[in-house]
């Protein structure tokens, strides 16, 4: 839980809503500055990538700080179609797009905790959820879940094999190719493709870019800090996206979430 959330929970009962919204904005911007300061330090130490924005747009951060992305809002039509792959236990990104733009969200996540969370939230008719993950094949695969109350996201990569603090649980979960997902959704194009799949983004990008599906914005959280050869994998992935006609339109303060725009 971020400092913003903790502070807001503590002060909310004592102040009217407009005041709380003001506090929220100030605390959120402070958290963003702190996150950027940390990532800038990593860049100086050679422990983080340092790409530049190539195409400026009117952008807005959508969702909470640790589960959101920049979106180029000037390129969003009315009722945009959004693919949200990897939702975990936070759908603030999706709900904000529904509330502001009446977006139609196609959401995907195979993990048991995410499934229970979405069922409990009951986010409405504009949020279409399928309990399946994205990979470069159709079928079942081993998936590693952290045995933890605080860690939610699992991965097809076993991040915790060498950890003494976190135990992992291996389960078998269903996955689909991007083309299979799109075919079942019966759509021809999407305004936003958001991908947060804990290191599997490198395995799926080739098929996404060759699928023939028109995608205006691609939003990706990269996980190069956490996997072997991660920096080279991210560089290669960004190069592929750029060669497909996209430009970097925004980068998060953490330097992990990228927004690519085909303008």
Secondary structure, 3 states (H helix, E strand, C coil): CCHHHHHHHHHHHHCCHHHHHHHHHHHHHHHHHHHHHHHHHHHHCCCCCCCCCCCCCCEEEECCHHHCEEEEHHHCCCCCEEEEECCCCCCHHHHHHHHHHCCEEEEECCCHHHHHHHHHHCCCCCEEEECCEECCCCEEEEEEEEECCCCCCCECCCCCCCCCCCEEEEEEEEEECHHHHHHHHCCCEEEEEEECCCCCHHHHHHHHHCCCCEEEEEEEECCCCCCCCHHHHHHHHHHHHHHCCCEEEEECCCCCEEEEECC
